[in-house]
Each structure stands twice: as C-alpha cells, then as structure tokens.
C-alpha cells in the first residue's frame, strides 16, 4: 500500500514558468513554493495537471536534471460549460516510473496560455515505495455517503468520515479502488489506521472544475494496487481536496471497492 498522492495548486497560473504551491501533507515535510522534501526514495508513477488556461506543467527535482524536468502529458483542460466526454488526461508511468531521491525537494511548475490570466491550476503526483497487489478473488464496489455538515476547506486536504450505505460484516478489508463525487472536488485520499501513506484518486467534480468529469481506469482497475487495509472497528476516513470551501450534503457520494481479507471472529478467510 505504500502509495501516496501529493498535490500542488495555484489560484492564478502565470504565463511564465511559475511555481505551484505544495499543499500541506501528512507524509512530507514542506509546503508552498518550497515544495516537498522526500524522506525516502520514491517512484513517480502517475501525474495529473488541470486548468482551463493550462499550457504546460512539470515536476521539478534536482536528480531529474540527468535528463530534464518531465512535463505532465497529457494535460487536462476543462473549458467553461464542457463536460469531459472521455477518461481524464492522466499521465501513466506505472511501467516506466521515474525515480525521485531521498532528501531532495520536489516542486511543480506550470504556465498558462498567453493572454489568459486569473485562472487556477492543479498538479497531482502519485508516488510509490513498493507495490502491493490486489489479491485474487471477489471484490465489491460499495456505496458510501457523508453526514451533512462536515467542513470541507478550499485547497487543502479536509478529513471527512464516510459511512457505508450497508454495514460490513466483521473482518479485515483491503481498499482496492475508489470513485468519489463532490461539487468542486479535485482529488480524494484514503486514510487507514496505522499508516501515514495516503493513496488516492482523481475525484469527480463539476465539469468546469479542476477534477475529472468521470473516473479514470487507473482507479477502477487493479493498476494502483492496495489503497490500504482496515478492520470494521476502525474504518478508513477520506481526505478531500476541493477548489472551494463548503459543507457536505447529500451531493457528496462515492463508491469504495473492497476485498474481504479475513473474518473478524476467527481470523480465517
């Protein structure tokens, strides 16, 4: 499960090669334009960049100068009023991940098209230390929702408590995928007890927002591996990255794909 989703945002992308601000993170040291400091070697396995005026975005780290700073391709642009009619533009590096080194700072740069100003942008970066595969066997997509009134803050990870629509039988479960919708949502992370890693996925937000108009195959297949393991007496919480501040209501919904690993009473399969 040691996969982690980190995020960078800017309220106003610059035409020049501007630095996006790193969002305060559970795992990494650093925030703002100083970027993140890695505590161990990690592989950059996927990326996402979105903004209506976005021209380019790239990940910047000293060790990458052995070749050059990798741009995030494809980029996602959500012009006003248009839905995303296909899988969002995700950069998939699972088969040829880029290694990032312990102790170096990781920042994100981006720029907007000439003549366009005051448009926000976001860069998401999926990092991994080891891959934990999804076990063979049955998996179930289970709907969840939120109690109304939970606070979601703008452009920071907001911890929320979801509730499964159906009660899970006692036992241990692996999270194998997630699909989350909230108005103006950008991304979602899964927080399981006992781990500081926060694996996550692109969220489904409004079609003109910074998230995806629909889910991507990376998050509903087995490609990313485990999102964490939990027991029924310590269910996972979710962390939502939103473009705006709001409180939860009945429009905040999602599906979590789970695999039952063992029985709670006897410890068997």
C-alpha positions as CSV (number, residue, x, y, z in Angstrom):
1,X,0.0,0.0,0.0
2,X,2.9,2.5,0.3
3,X,1.4,4.7,-2.4
4,X,0.9,8.4,-1.7
5,X,-1.0,11.2,-3.5
6,X,0.6,14.7,-3.2
7,X,-0.9,18.0,-4.6
8,X,0.1,21.4,-5.8
9,X,-2.2,24.3,-6.6
10,X,-2.2,27.9,-7.9
11,X,-5.1,30.3,-7.7
12,X,-3.6,32.2,-10.8
13,X,-1.3,30.4,-13.1
14,X,1.4,32.6,-14.7
15,X,2.3,32.8,-18.4
16,X,5.9,32.3,-17.4
17,X,7.2,29.1,-15.7
18,X,5.6,29.7,-12.3
19,X,5.8,27.6,-9.2
20,X,2.6,26.0,-7.9
21,X,2.2,25.8,-4.1
22,X,2.5,22.4,-2.4
23,X,-0.4,21.6,-0.2
24,X,0.4,20.7,3.4
25,X,0.8,16.9,3.6
26,X,0.7,14.2,6.2
27,X,3.8,12.4,5.0
28,X,6.1,15.0,3.6
29,X,7.9,18.0,5.1
30,X,7.4,21.3,3.3
31,X,4.6,23.4,1.9
32,X,4.0,26.3,-0.5
33,X,6.6,27.1,-3.2
34,X,9.3,25.3,-1.3
35,X,7.7,22.0,-2.3
36,X,8.1,18.7,-0.5
37,X,11.1,17.0,0.9
38,X,11.2,13.3,0.4
39,X,12.0,11.1,3.4
40,X,12.9,8.1,1.2
41,X,13.4,7.1,-2.4
42,X,10.0,7.0,-4.2
43,X,8.8,6.3,-7.7
44,X,6.7,8.9,-9.6
45,X,4.1,6.6,-11.1
46,X,1.3,8.9,-12.3
47,X,0.5,12.6,-12.8
48,X,-2.4,14.9,-13.5
49,X,-2.4,18.6,-14.5
50,X,-5.6,20.6,-15.0
51,X,-6.5,24.2,-15.6
52,X,-8.7,26.0,-18.2
53,X,-5.8,28.1,-19.4
54,X,-3.1,25.5,-18.7
55,X,-0.4,25.4,-21.3
56,X,2.1,23.0,-19.6
57,X,3.0,21.6,-16.2
58,X,6.1,19.8,-15.0
59,X,7.7,18.1,-11.9
60,X,11.0,19.6,-10.8
61,X,13.6,17.9,-8.7
62,X,17.5,18.1,-8.8
63,X,18.0,14.5,-9.7
64,X,15.8,14.8,-12.8
65,X,18.4,17.0,-14.5
66,X,20.2,13.8,-15.6
67,X,17.7,14.2,-18.5
68,X,15.3,17.0,-17.9
69,X,12.2,18.0,-15.8
70,X,9.4,15.8,-17.0
71,X,6.2,17.5,-18.3
72,X,2.9,16.0,-17.3
73,X,1.4,14.8,-20.6
74,X,-1.5,14.7,-21.4
75,X,-2.8,17.8,-19.7
76,X,-6.5,18.2,-18.8
77,X,-8.3,21.4,-19.8
78,X,-12.0,21.9,-18.8
79,X,-13.3,24.9,-20.7
80,X,-16.3,26.5,-19.2
81,X,-19.5,24.6,-19.8
82,X,-18.0,21.5,-21.3
83,X,-18.1,18.0,-19.8
84,X,-15.1,15.7,-20.1
85,X,-16.5,13.0,-22.5
86,X,-13.7,10.5,-22.0
87,X,-11.2,9.4,-19.4
88,X,-9.5,12.4,-17.9
89,X,-6.0,13.2,-19.1
90,X,-3.8,11.2,-16.8
91,X,0.0,10.6,-17.2
92,X,0.5,6.8,-16.6
93,X,4.1,5.9,-15.6
94,X,3.3,2.6,-14.0
95,X,5.5,0.6,-16.4
96,X,8.3,3.2,-16.6
97,X,8.3,5.1,-13.3
98,X,10.7,8.0,-12.7
99,X,12.8,7.6,-9.5
100,X,13.0,10.5,-7.1
101,X,15.7,10.6,-4.4
102,X,15.5,10.7,-0.7
103,X,16.3,14.2,0.7
104,X,15.5,16.2,-2.4
105,X,12.8,18.8,-2.8
106,X,10.0,18.2,-5.3
107,X,8.2,21.2,-6.7
108,X,5.8,21.7,-9.6
109,X,5.9,24.3,-12.3
110,X,3.2,25.4,-14.7
111,X,2.2,28.1,-17.1
112,X,-0.9,29.3,-18.8
113,X,-1.5,30.3,-22.4
114,X,-0.6,33.9,-23.4
115,X,-3.4,36.4,-22.9
116,X,-5.2,34.3,-20.3
117,X,-5.0,35.3,-16.6
118,X,-6.7,34.7,-13.3
119,X,-7.3,31.0,-13.9
120,X,-6.5,28.4,-11.3
121,X,-4.5,25.2,-11.8
122,X,-3.6,22.0,-10.1
123,X,-0.9,19.3,-10.3
124,X,-1.4,15.9,-8.7
125,X,1.5,13.5,-8.2
126,X,1.2,9.8,-7.3
127,X,4.3,8.4,-5.6
128,X,5.1,4.8,-4.5
129,X,7.7,3.0,-2.5
130,X,6.5,-0.6,-3.1
131,X,3.6,-2.1,-5.0
132,X,1.1,-4.2,-3.0
133,X,-1.1,-6.1,-5.5
134,X,-4.8,-6.7,-5.1
135,X,-5.4,-10.4,-4.2
136,X,-7.4,-12.6,-6.5
137,X,-11.0,-13.3,-5.5
138,X,-14.2,-11.3,-5.1
139,X,-14.2,-7.6,-4.8
140,X,-17.3,-5.4,-4.2
141,X,-18.0,-1.8,-5.1
142,X,-19.9,-0.4,-2.0
143,X,-21.6,3.0,-1.9
144,X,-20.8,5.5,0.8
145,X,-22.1,8.9,1.9
146,X,-21.4,11.6,4.5
147,X,-23.4,13.1,7.3
148,X,-24.4,16.6,6.3
149,X,-22.5,19.5,7.7
150,X,-18.9,18.2,7.7
151,X,-16.5,21.1,6.8
152,X,-14.6,21.0,3.5
153,X,-11.9,23.7,3.2
154,X,-10.6,25.2,0.0
155,X,-7.3,23.9,-1.5
156,X,-6.3,21.8,1.5
157,X,-6.8,18.2,2.5
158,X,-10.0,18.0,4.5
159,X,-10.6,14.9,6.7
160,X,-14.1,13.5,6.4
161,X,-15.8,10.5,7.8
162,X,-17.8,8.4,5.3
163,X,-20.4,5.9,6.1
164,X,-21.1,2.8,4.1
165,X,-24.7,2.5,3.0
166,X,-24.7,-1.1,4.1
167,X,-23.0,-2.4,7.3
168,X,-19.9,-4.5,6.6
169,X,-19.6,-7.9,8.3
170,X,-16.9,-8.0,10.9
171,X,-13.5,-8.6,9.4
172,X,-10.4,-7.1,7.7
173,X,-10.8,-5.5,4.3
174,X,-8.5,-4.1,1.6
175,X,-9.5,-1.0,-0.3
176,X,-8.9,-1.8,-4.0
177,X,-10.3,1.3,-5.7
178,X,-12.4,4.4,-5.1
179,X,-14.8,6.7,-7.0
180,X,-15.7,10.0,-5.3
181,X,-18.0,12.8,-6.3
182,X,-18.3,16.2,-4.6
183,X,-19.1,19.6,-6.1
184,X,-15.8,21.3,-7.0
185,X,-13.8,18.2,-5.8
186,X,-10.3,17.7,-7.2
187,X,-9.0,14.6,-5.5
188,X,-9.7,12.1,-2.7
189,X,-7.3,10.2,-0.5
190,X,-7.9,7.1,1.7
191,X,-6.6,7.2,5.3
192,X,-6.3,3.8,7.0
193,X,-5.4,3.5,10.7
194,X,-1.7,2.7,11.3
195,X,-0.3,4.2,8.1
196,X,0.9,7.7,7.2
197,X,0.7,7.0,3.5
198,X,-2.4,8.5,1.8
199,X,-3.1,6.7,-1.5
200,X,-5.8,8.4,-3.6
201,X,-7.6,9.1,-6.8
202,X,-8.8,11.8,-9.0
203,X,-12.3,12.9,-7.9
204,X,-15.3,13.6,-10.0
205,X,-16.2,17.2,-9.6
206,X,-18.2,19.7,-11.5
207,X,-17.4,19.6,-15.3
208,X,-15.8,23.0,-15.3
209,X,-13.8,22.3,-12.2
210,X,-10.2,21.0,-11.6
211,X,-11.2,17.4,-11.1
212,X,-12.3,14.8,-13.7
213,X,-15.6,14.7,-15.4
214,X,-15.5,11.0,-14.9
215,X,-13.3,8.4,-13.3
216,X,-10.1,7.0,-14.9
217,X,-9.3,3.4,-15.5
218,X,-6.2,3.6,-13.2
219,X,-8.6,4.0,-10.2
220,X,-11.2,1.4,-11.0
221,X,-8.9,-1.4,-12.1
222,X,-6.1,-3.2,-10.2
223,X,-3.4,-0.9,-11.6
224,X,-2.6,1.2,-8.5
225,X,-2.6,-1.8,-6.0
226,X,-3.8,-1.6,-2.5
227,X,-5.2,1.7,-1.0
228,X,-4.9,0.3,2.5
229,X,-6.3,-2.3,4.9
230,X,-8.8,-1.7,7.6
231,X,-10.9,-3.6,10.1
232,X,-14.6,-3.0,10.7
233,X,-13.9,-1.5,14.1
234,X,-11.5,1.1,12.6
235,X,-12.9,2.1,9.1
236,X,-11.0,4.4,6.8
237,X,-11.5,8.1,6.7
238,X,-11.3,10.1,3.5
239,X,-9.4,13.3,2.7
240,X,-10.9,15.6,0.1
241,X,-9.2,18.3,-1.9
242,X,-11.7,20.8,-3.1
243,X,-11.4,24.0,-5.1
244,X,-13.9,25.8,-2.8
245,X,-15.0,25.8,0.8
246,X,-18.3,24.2,1.6
247,X,-20.0,21.7,4.0
248,X,-21.1,18.2,3.0
249,X,-24.7,17.5,1.9
250,X,-26.5,14.7,0.0
251,X,-24.5,15.5,-3.1
252,X,-21.3,14.1,-1.6
253,X,-21.2,10.4,-2.5
254,X,-18.9,7.7,-3.7
255,X,-18.1,4.0,-4.1
256,X,-15.3,2.1,-2.4
257,X,-14.1,-1.1,-3.9
258,X,-13.2,-3.6,-1.1
259,X,-11.8,-7.1,-0.9
260,X,-12.5,-9.1,2.3
261,X,-9.3,-10.5,3.6
262,X,-10.3,-12.3,6.8
263,X,-13.2,-13.0,9.1
264,X,-13.3,-10.9,12.3
265,X,-14.4,-13.6,14.6
266,X,-12.0,-16.4,13.7
267,X,-9.3,-14.8,11.6
268,X,-9.9,-17.2,8.7
269,X,-10.5,-16.4,5.0
